[in-house]
Amino acid sequence: NIDLKIESTLEADIKVGEKISGVGYETVVLGVFRLPNTKYTMHGVTSNATSASENFSYKPLSYMLNFVEFAKGKAVYDAITSTGSDLIINPQFTITEEDFILYKSIKCEVTGWKGTIKTIK
């Protein structure tokens, strides 16, 4: 493992817009199989979502089974792409989990403020 620390002196001018929201769902069958099979992960405090690799051979098992984080990633992705924002300012998450005998349903709702990057210096 290589630990890297990169610092930058860049300053971003971010325009804060209206309130935005997004929803993400996960369905887990038998505790390990996900439906549908698209994964999104969140990055950063203000949250940016990107599609995650389908190859988890290099990731720990705890990451592979963190279905709530995948639902969060989908919710952030939904909010960002549906509003054309660059990031979410002050994201707040509401997680609802329903357990059934053979499957679990996870719903994540995110709300926050639309952030648009005007310039980076």
C-alpha positions as a printed Julia matrix, in Angstrom:
121×3 Matrix{Float64}:
   0.0     0.0     0.0
   1.14    3.49   -0.81
  -0.22    6.41    1.19
  -0.28    9.65   -0.76
  -1.17   13.09    0.52
  -1.67   15.84   -2.03
  -2.37   19.42   -1.07
  -3.5    22.2    -3.33
  -3.83   25.95   -2.97
  -6.66   26.2    -5.47
  -9.71   28.29   -4.65
 -13.1    27.57   -6.16
 -15.86   30.1    -6.65
 -19.02   28.08   -6.02
 -22.49   29.41   -6.69
 -25.03   28.04   -4.23
 -28.42   27.53   -5.83
 -31.79   26.06   -4.94
 -32.48   23.04   -2.78
 -32.04   19.73   -4.62
 -32.81   16.1    -3.83
 -32.24   12.6    -5.13
 -33.27    9.04   -4.34
 -31.32    5.78   -4.49
 -32.51    2.21   -3.99
 -30.8    -1.09   -3.27
 -32.41   -4.51   -3.11
 -30.34   -7.27   -1.52
 -31.35  -10.91   -2.02
 -30.13  -13.53    0.47
 -27.86  -10.95    2.1
 -25.29  -10.79   -0.73
 -26.87  -10.41   -4.2
 -27.72   -6.88   -5.32
 -30.44   -5.85   -7.75
 -29.88   -3.9   -10.03
 -26.16   -4.32  -10.57
 -25.07   -0.68  -11.07
 -22.84    0.68   -8.29
 -22.12    4.28   -7.36
 -19.8     5.55   -4.66
 -19.59    8.96   -3.02
 -16.41   10.99   -2.69
 -15.75   14.11   -0.66
 -17.56   15.97    2.05
 -19.79   17.82   -0.41
 -20.34   14.54   -2.25
 -19.66   13.68   -5.83
 -20.82   10.32   -7.15
 -19.1     8.21   -9.79
 -19.81    4.8   -11.17
 -17.73    2.22   -9.33
 -15.87   -0.62  -10.98
 -17.73   -3.9   -11.24
 -14.49   -5.76  -10.41
 -14.24   -5.95   -6.61
 -11.35   -8.41   -6.47
  -9.1    -5.73   -4.93
 -11.63   -4.38   -2.41
 -12.33   -5.77    1.06
 -15.47   -7.76    1.75
 -16.83   -5.07    4.07
 -16.85   -2.63    1.14
 -18.58   -5.1    -1.15
 -21.39   -5.64    1.38
 -21.93   -2.0     2.34
 -25.28   -1.7     0.57
 -26.32    1.48    2.39
 -23.3     3.32    0.94
 -24.26    2.16   -2.57
 -27.8     3.52   -2.02
 -26.27    6.82   -0.82
 -24.1     6.95   -3.92
 -27.11    6.39   -6.17
 -29.05    9.14   -4.38
 -26.19   11.63   -4.77
 -25.73   10.65   -8.41
 -29.47   11.15   -9.01
 -29.45   14.59   -7.37
 -26.36   15.79   -9.23
 -27.27   14.51  -12.69
 -30.96   15.49  -12.58
 -30.14   19.1   -11.63
 -26.9    19.65  -13.55
 -25.02   20.58  -10.39
 -21.33   19.98   -9.74
 -21.72   19.09   -6.07
 -24.19   19.03   -3.19
 -23.73   21.56   -0.41
 -24.58   20.18    3.06
 -26.0    16.79    1.99
 -28.49   15.26    4.44
 -29.42   11.58    4.12
 -32.56    9.72    5.15
 -32.14    5.93    5.08
 -35.09    3.53    5.17
 -34.42   -0.22    5.42
 -37.07   -2.93    5.2
 -36.1    -6.51    6.02
 -38.07   -9.39    4.59
 -37.41  -13.11    4.82
 -35.38  -13.5     1.63
 -34.48   -9.92    0.77
 -33.83   -6.44    2.1
 -34.93   -3.16    0.55
 -32.88    0.01    1.15
 -34.06    3.49    0.18
 -31.85    6.55    0.54
 -33.04   10.11    0.06
 -30.55   12.99   -0.07
 -31.32   16.68    0.15
 -28.97   19.63   -0.01
 -28.22   22.77   -1.96
 -27.13   22.87   -5.6
 -23.47   23.8    -5.96
 -22.1    24.99   -9.29
 -18.4    25.7    -9.73
 -18.0    29.04  -11.53
 -14.21   29.28  -11.53
 -11.18   27.59  -10.02
  -8.05   29.65   -9.38
